[in-house]
Amino acid sequence: MPIAIHNNTTTTKLPEEPFKNEAELQACIEQSPYLLFSESESSVTTVQREVGLPSAGILDLLVVDNEGLPVAVEVKLARNAQSRREVVAQAFDYVADLSNLTFDELDEIVDGSLTGVLTALVGPEQFPGLRKICATNLRAGRIRLVIAVDSAGEDLIRIVRYITDHSDIDVRLVSISKFDNGKILVPRLLVVPVSDALSSFGRINSARKVDTTFEAIISAYNLTADDKLQTRGHGSTYRAIYFEDWPDGIHYEFMNKPDWVSVEIHLESDEAAPLAPMLIPFAGQELMPAIILEWDQKWRNRGRLLAKITDYENPDLVASAMRELISRTKPIIDKYYAKR
């Protein structure tokens, strides 16, 4: 489809041009990764192009945002012979491989570029905190997947939309059109997760209400929390709390779901896994009146302790629940790591 450029007296019609090959489209995204995101989202920077992963092969592009969220980008042209199912399967293989890497392992693969990019995004003083968030996101499998194409058929759109509608996986489909020998690039977000669409456009009032309440919960908690216990990040579905003396794979977290908000402690690395026997006995205990602790052994194959709160319109209640969870469990964890 052509585009038109208007000035005061004339109109110039520019026809869409094909990309020469996938490498050209990759290069365009490498230089301008913001094409893959809406204006309301966090700023992003390219870490490296063609990243050699241990098992999945060569990832076209690795990007990261200023909240420490890794983004895997798979680039395909419509004329590529690969089936649409193969494209999606390959893209998910990249994400699975990334989630098995530690921050240091991934940083070594990209020759230190991950450290360099995160430092450039927030500065040397804030880098340690952002590094910890990025490391936790990797271990937790919180990795955004972007399939970038020049055009997409209905079959690919249907597959990606089904995934976004029926899972919590953060995947999107973006097309980029080329004009005037690549001087003009026009992106289109073909498929985005429902939560992203709601946060960008506010289509459903109830979703906006939950998000507003979640922000109130975070504010209520941070208002009385020590500086070292402040939440990190600006995500709409979760906020984490880290301790510098603990391994990357263990942290507290507020989780935002449509029907409830939870306070949790996550074990997301092999180094954190031995804590499970110490936390499991808390399951079934009353954290606060009518708020019961649960143990979820399936979480990242290591486990998490959580309490779901349906009365999420009471920010002080949820904030108090997190403080109580920290009060009960932190001394046990501190004691364990002090002996090591």
C-alpha positions in Angstrom: 0.0 0.0 0.0 1.5 3.4 -0.9 1.8 6.4 1.4 1.4 10.1 0.6 3.6 13.0 1.6 1.9 16.4 1.6 3.3 19.9 1.6 1.7 23.2 1.0 1.4 22.8 -2.8 2.0 19.2 -3.9 1.5 15.6 -2.9 4.0 12.9 -3.4 2.9 9.3 -3.7 5.5 6.8 -2.5 5.0 3.1 -3.4 5.9 0.4 -0.9 9.2 -1.3 -1.8 10.3 -4.8 -0.9 13.2 -5.5 1.4 16.1 -7.0 -0.5 16.5 -9.7 2.1 16.0 -10.5 5.8 19.4 -8.9 6.6 18.2 -5.5 5.4 15.1 -5.7 7.6 17.3 -6.8 10.5 19.6 -3.9 10.0 16.7 -1.4 10.0 15.4 -2.8 13.3 18.9 -2.9 14.8 19.2 0.8 14.2 15.6 1.7 15.2 14.3 -0.9 17.7 11.6 1.5 18.8 9.7 0.6 15.6 8.6 -2.5 17.4 6.9 -0.7 20.3 4.2 1.9 20.9 5.1 5.4 22.1 3.7 4.7 25.5 6.1 1.8 26.2 9.6 1.9 27.8 12.5 3.0 25.7 14.5 0.2 24.1 18.1 -0.3 22.9 19.6 -3.0 20.7 22.1 -5.2 22.6 23.3 -7.3 19.6 22.4 -8.6 16.2 22.7 -12.3 15.4 23.2 -13.7 18.9 24.5 -17.3 19.0 22.4 -19.2 21.6 23.6 -22.5 23.2 20.8 -24.7 21.8 18.3 -22.7 19.7 20.8 -21.3 17.1 21.1 -17.7 16.0 18.7 -15.2 17.4 18.2 -12.3 14.9 18.2 -9.5 17.4 18.4 -9.1 21.2 16.9 -5.9 22.6 16.4 -4.7 26.2 14.2 -1.9 27.6 15.0 0.5 30.4 13.1 -1.6 32.9 15.4 -4.6 32.3 13.0 -6.6 30.2 14.9 -8.7 27.5 13.3 -8.8 24.1 14.0 -11.5 21.5 13.3 -10.5 17.9 12.8 -13.0 15.1 12.8 -11.4 11.6 11.1 -13.0 8.6 10.1 -11.9 5.1 6.7 -13.1 3.8 8.5 -14.7 0.8 10.5 -16.9 3.1 9.9 -20.6 2.5 9.5 -21.5 6.2 6.0 -22.3 7.2 4.3 -20.0 9.6 4.2 -22.7 12.3 7.9 -23.2 11.9 8.5 -19.5 12.3 6.5 -19.4 15.6 8.1 -22.6 16.9 11.6 -21.3 16.2 10.9 -18.0 17.9 9.7 -19.7 21.1 12.8 -21.9 21.0 14.9 -18.7 21.3 12.9 -17.6 24.3 13.2 -21.0 26.0 17.0 -20.9 25.4 17.3 -17.4 26.8 15.4 -18.3 29.9 18.0 -21.0 30.8 20.8 -18.4 30.8 22.0 -16.4 33.7 22.7 -12.7 33.2 26.5 -13.3 33.2 26.2 -16.2 30.7 24.1 -14.0 28.3 26.4 -11.1 28.8 29.4 -13.3 27.9 27.7 -14.4 24.7 27.2 -10.8 23.6 30.7 -9.8 24.6 29.6 -7.6 27.5 27.1 -5.6 25.4 24.2 -6.3 27.8 26.1 -4.7 30.7 27.1 -1.8 28.4 23.6 -1.1 27.2 22.0 -1.3 30.7 24.7 1.0 32.0 24.1 3.5 29.2 20.3 3.4 29.8 20.3 4.2 33.5 23.9 5.2 34.5 26.6 3.4 36.5 24.9 4.1 39.9 21.6 2.5 39.0 23.1 -0.3 36.9 23.4 -2.8 39.8 19.6 -2.6 40.5 18.7 -2.9 36.8 21.1 -5.7 36.3 19.3 -7.6 39.1 15.9 -7.0 37.6 17.2 -8.2 34.1 18.7 -11.3 35.7 15.5 -12.1 37.5 13.4 -11.6 34.3 15.7 -14.0 32.4 15.4 -16.7 35.1 11.6 -16.2 35.4 11.2 -16.4 31.6 9.9 -12.9 31.5 11.1 -12.3 28.0 9.1 -10.4 25.3 9.0 -12.1 21.9 8.6 -10.0 18.8 8.1 -11.5 15.4 9.0 -8.8 12.9 7.9 -9.2 9.3 7.5 -7.2 6.1 3.9 -8.5 5.8 1.9 -11.2 7.4 -0.8 -13.6 6.1 -3.9 -14.4 8.0 -2.5 -17.7 9.1 0.4 -16.2 11.0 -1.8 -13.5 12.5 -4.3 -16.1 13.6 -1.6 -18.3 15.3 0.0 -15.4 17.2 -3.3 -14.0 18.2 -4.4 -17.3 19.6 -1.2 -17.5 21.7 -1.8 -14.0 23.1 -5.4 -14.7 23.8 -4.9 -18.0 25.6 -1.6 -17.6 27.5 0.4 -15.2 29.6 3.2 -15.3 27.1 4.4 -11.8 26.0 4.4 -12.1 22.2 3.6 -9.6 19.5 3.6 -9.5 15.7 4.8 -6.4 14.0 5.1 -5.6 10.2 7.4 -2.9 8.8 6.9 -1.4 5.4 9.8 0.2 3.4 9.5 3.4 1.3 11.9 5.7 -0.5 14.9 3.3 -0.5 14.5 2.7 3.2 14.5 6.4 4.2 11.0 5.9 5.5 9.9 2.9 7.6 6.3 2.5 8.7 5.5 -0.1 11.4 2.2 -1.7 12.2 1.4 -3.6 15.4 -0.6 -6.5 14.0 -0.9 -8.5 17.3 -0.1 -7.4 20.8 -1.1 -8.9 24.2 -4.4 -7.8 25.5 -2.9 -6.3 28.6 -0.6 -4.1 26.4 -3.5 -3.0 24.2 -5.6 -2.1 27.3 -2.7 -0.2 28.9 -2.0 1.7 25.6 -5.6 2.5 24.7 -7.7 2.1 27.8 -10.5 0.3 26.0 -12.0 -1.5 29.1 -12.8 0.5 32.2 -12.5 -2.4 34.6 -9.0 -3.1 33.4 -8.1 0.5 33.9 -9.6 0.3 37.4 -7.4 -2.7 38.3 -4.3 -1.0 37.0 -5.1 2.2 38.9 -5.6 0.2 42.1 -2.4 -1.7 41.6 -0.5 1.5 41.4 -2.2 2.6 44.6 -1.1 -0.6 46.3 2.5 -0.1 45.2 2.4 3.5 46.4 1.0 2.5 49.8 3.8 -0.1 50.2 6.7 2.2 49.1 5.4 5.0 51.3 6.5 3.2 54.4 9.2 0.8 53.0 12.9 1.3 53.7 14.9 2.5 50.6 16.4 -1.0 50.2 12.9 -2.5 50.2 11.3 -0.3 47.5 9.7 -2.0 44.6 11.6 -2.0 41.2 10.3 -1.4 37.7 7.1 0.0 36.3 5.3 -3.1 35.0 1.5 -3.2 35.0 1.3 -6.9 36.1 4.1 -7.2 38.7 6.6 -5.3 40.8 9.6 -7.0 42.5 11.5 -6.4 45.7 15.2 -7.4 45.8 17.8 -7.8 48.4 21.4 -7.1 47.3 22.8 -9.8 49.7 20.6 -12.5 48.1 21.1 -14.4 44.9 19.4 -13.1 41.7 17.0 -16.0 41.8 15.1 -15.1 44.9 12.9 -12.0 45.5 9.5 -10.8 46.7 6.8 -9.7 44.3 3.4 -8.1 44.0 1.5 -9.9 41.2 -1.5 -8.2 39.5 -4.2 -10.5 38.1 -7.7 -9.6 36.9 -9.5 -11.2 39.9 -6.9 -10.8 42.6 -3.5 -9.3 43.7 -1.0 -11.5 45.4 2.1 -11.0 47.6 4.7 -13.6 46.8 8.3 -14.8 47.3 9.8 -16.5 44.3 12.6 -19.1 44.0 13.8 -18.9 40.4 17.4 -20.4 40.4 19.2 -23.5 41.4 20.9 -21.5 44.1 17.6 -20.5 45.6 16.0 -23.9 45.3 17.3 -25.2 48.7 15.1 -22.6 50.5 11.9 -24.5 49.4 11.8 -26.9 52.4 12.0 -23.8 54.7 9.1 -22.0 53.0 6.8 -25.0 52.4 5.7 -25.2 56.1 4.2 -21.7 55.8 1.5 -23.0 53.4 -1.9 -23.1 55.0 -1.0 -20.4 57.6 -3.0 -17.3 57.9 -0.8 -14.3 56.8 -3.5 -11.9 57.8 -7.2 -12.4 58.7 -8.8 -14.4 55.9 -5.6 -14.3 53.8 -4.0 -17.7 53.6 -0.5 -18.6 52.3 -0.2 -21.2 49.5 2.8 -23.1 48.1 3.1 -23.4 44.4 5.7 -26.1 43.6 5.3 -25.8 39.8 6.6 -22.2 39.7 9.8 -22.3 37.6 10.2 -25.9 38.8 11.5 -24.5 42.1 8.4 -23.0 43.9 6.9 -19.9 45.3 5.0 -18.9 48.5 2.0 -16.7 47.8 -1.1 -15.2 49.3 -4.0 -14.1 47.0 -6.0 -11.1 48.0 -9.4 -10.5 46.4 -10.0 -7.3 48.3 -7.5 -5.5 46.1 -9.3 -2.2 46.3 -7.9 -1.8 49.8 -4.2 -0.8 49.0 -3.2 -0.6 52.7 -4.3 -4.2 53.3 -2.2 -5.5 50.4 0.8 -3.4 51.4 0.5 -4.7 55.0 0.3 -8.3 53.7 3.6 -7.8 51.9 5.3 -6.4 54.9 4.0 -9.3 57.0 5.3 -11.8 54.4 8.7 -10.2 54.5 8.7 -10.1 58.3 8.0 -13.8 58.5 10.3 -15.2 55.8 13.3 -12.8 55.5 14.9 -13.8 58.9 14.9 -17.5 57.8 16.5 -16.6 54.4 19.1 -14.3 55.9 20.1 -17.0 58.4 20.4 -19.6 55.7 22.8 -17.4 53.6 24.7 -16.2 56.6 25.8 -19.8 57.2 27.1 -20.3 53.7 
